[in-house]
């Protein structure tokens, strides 16, 4: 089985990081390839960049068809371009945002999204409502500081995510925390809190993609 992880931002290093995360999460016999969009933003931090990413992902249809995957993962938390690809491709197209939220809400749990991008809070909230998860959704908890600075500092990012996660647990009465971004997943791997599940969206999308293929 072959999965194709499409990175809606233009940073190839981020693509490879998320591809490795997906490959670790995939069972034996599942190959994971990566594809980086050719235009847009290197980091999606606001609705305008998210909209450009959606266009770039939709434009990647030809490149995706050339790879002939069994399923496609759109690896940005806003799931940009997923709907367009779903209409055009005959294989399952899974967004990490939806996969992460559905995993967070499994069994009716309350969950919060922990992320770095204040300008995307509205988009994340709208996604939860669109998925019918408003009752389970406890909101977005943000890391402190500029999103690009925090995300780009490998020493700062894990500490910032841990601090935001602790605030979410203390203030939101949650049973799960969804890490709101594929590029954040590596930094979030060390997070652990008693009684609260940390949901990494890329592995959640891998599981959902494999289930959707029926292979």
C-alpha positions in Angstrom: 0.0 0.0 0.0 1.2 3.5 -0.8 0.3 6.7 1.0 1.2 10.1 -0.5 1.6 12.9 2.1 1.1 16.3 0.4 2.6 19.3 2.3 0.5 22.4 1.6 3.4 24.7 2.5 6.5 25.1 0.4 9.2 23.9 2.8 10.6 20.5 1.6 12.3 20.0 5.0 8.9 20.1 6.6 7.6 17.6 4.1 10.3 15.2 4.9 9.8 15.6 8.7 6.1 14.9 8.3 6.7 12.0 5.9 9.0 10.4 8.5 6.3 10.8 11.2 3.8 9.2 8.9 6.2 6.3 8.1 6.8 5.6 11.7 3.1 5.5 12.3 2.3 3.2 9.4 2.3 -0.5 9.7 4.6 -2.8 7.9 3.9 -3.0 4.2 2.8 0.6 3.9 5.1 3.0 2.0 4.8 6.7 2.6 6.0 9.3 0.0 6.0 13.0 0.3 5.1 15.8 -2.1 5.6 19.5 -1.6 3.4 22.1 -3.3 5.2 24.5 -5.7 3.7 27.8 -4.5 2.3 29.4 -1.4 3.8 30.1 2.0 6.6 28.3 3.7 4.6 28.4 6.9 0.8 28.7 7.0 -0.1 31.2 9.8 -3.1 33.1 8.6 -6.3 32.7 6.5 -4.7 34.2 3.4 -1.9 31.7 3.4 -4.4 28.9 4.1 -6.4 30.0 1.0 -3.3 30.0 -1.1 -2.4 26.6 0.2 -5.8 25.3 -0.8 -5.2 26.5 -4.4 -1.7 25.0 -4.5 -2.9 21.6 -3.2 -5.7 21.5 -5.8 -3.2 22.3 -8.5 -1.1 19.4 -7.4 -3.7 17.0 -8.8 -1.6 16.1 -11.8 1.5 15.4 -9.7 -0.6 13.3 -7.3 -2.1 11.2 -10.2 1.4 10.6 -11.5 2.3 8.9 -8.1 -0.8 6.7 -8.2 -1.1 6.4 -4.4 -3.8 4.3 -2.6 -4.6 7.3 -0.4 -3.6 11.0 0.0 -2.9 12.8 3.2 -3.2 16.6 3.2 -0.7 17.6 5.9 -1.7 21.0 7.1 -4.1 21.4 10.0 -6.7 23.5 8.0 -6.9 20.7 5.5 -6.5 23.1 2.6 -7.5 21.7 -0.8 -8.8 18.4 0.6 -12.3 19.0 -0.6 -11.2 19.7 -4.1 -9.0 16.6 -4.3 -11.8 14.5 -2.9 -14.0 15.5 -5.8 -11.3 14.8 -8.4 -9.5 11.7 -7.2 -10.8 8.2 -6.9 -8.8 7.4 -3.7 -9.4 8.6 -0.2 -8.1 12.1 0.7 -7.6 12.6 4.4 -6.8 15.9 6.1 -4.8 15.9 9.3 -7.1 18.5 10.8 -10.2 16.4 10.6 -8.3 13.2 11.5 -6.8 14.8 14.6 -10.1 16.3 15.7 -12.0 13.1 15.2 -9.4 11.2 17.2 -9.5 13.8 19.9 -13.3 13.5 20.2 -13.4 9.7 20.1 -15.9 8.3 22.6 -17.4 11.8 23.1 -14.3 13.2 24.8 -13.7 16.9 25.3 -10.6 18.0 23.5 -8.7 21.2 22.9 -6.4 22.1 20.0 -2.9 23.3 21.0 -1.2 25.4 18.3 1.0 28.4 17.5 -1.1 30.4 15.1 -3.5 33.0 16.6 -4.8 34.1 13.2 -6.1 30.6 12.5 -8.2 30.2 15.6 -11.3 31.1 13.7 -10.6 28.6 11.0 -9.9 25.8 13.5 -13.1 26.6 15.4 -15.1 26.6 12.2 -13.7 23.2 11.3 -14.8 21.7 14.6 -18.3 23.1 14.0 -18.4 21.9 10.4 -17.4 18.4 11.6 -20.2 18.3 14.1 -17.8 18.4 17.0 -18.8 21.7 18.7 -20.0 19.9 21.8 -16.7 18.1 22.3 -14.5 21.0 21.2 -13.0 23.0 24.2 -11.4 25.6 22.0 -7.9 26.5 20.9 -5.0 27.1 23.3 -2.1 29.1 21.9 1.6 29.0 22.6 3.1 32.3 23.7 5.1 34.4 21.2 5.3 34.9 17.5 4.2 31.8 15.6 7.1 31.9 13.1 9.7 32.5 15.9 8.3 29.7 18.1 7.9 27.2 15.3 11.3 27.9 13.9 13.2 27.4 17.2 13.7 23.6 18.0 14.6 24.4 21.6 11.7 26.8 22.2 8.9 25.0 20.5 8.7 21.9 22.8 8.7 24.1 25.9 6.0 26.4 24.4 3.8 23.4 23.5 4.2 21.9 26.9 3.3 25.2 28.6 0.2 25.7 26.4 -0.8 22.1 27.0 -0.6 22.5 30.8 -2.8 25.6 30.5 -5.3 23.7 28.4 -5.5 20.9 30.9 -5.9 23.3 33.8 -8.4 25.6 32.2 -10.5 23.5 29.7 -11.3 20.2 31.5 -10.2 18.1 28.6 -9.5 14.4 28.1 -7.4 14.9 24.9 -5.2 17.5 23.4 -4.8 17.7 19.6 -1.6 19.2 18.3 -2.7 21.7 15.8 -0.2 21.4 13.0 1.8 18.7 11.2 5.1 20.6 11.6 4.6 20.7 15.3 4.3 16.9 15.7 8.0 16.2 16.2 8.3 18.7 19.0 5.1 17.3 20.6 6.3 13.7 20.7 7.7 14.0 24.2 4.5 15.4 25.8 2.8 13.2 28.3 0.2 14.1 30.9 -1.7 11.7 33.2 -5.2 11.1 32.1 -5.0 13.2 28.9 -4.2 11.8 25.5 -1.9 13.7 23.2 -3.2 13.4 19.6 -0.6 13.9 16.9 -2.6 14.7 13.7 -0.3 13.0 11.1 -0.4 9.6 12.8 -4.2 10.0 13.2 -4.4 10.7 9.5 -2.4 7.7 8.6 -4.7 5.5 10.6 -7.8 7.1 9.0 -6.3 6.7 5.5 -5.5 3.0 6.0 -9.0 2.4 7.3 -10.5 4.3 4.4 -8.8 2.2 1.8 -10.0 -1.1 3.0 -6.7 -2.7 2.0 
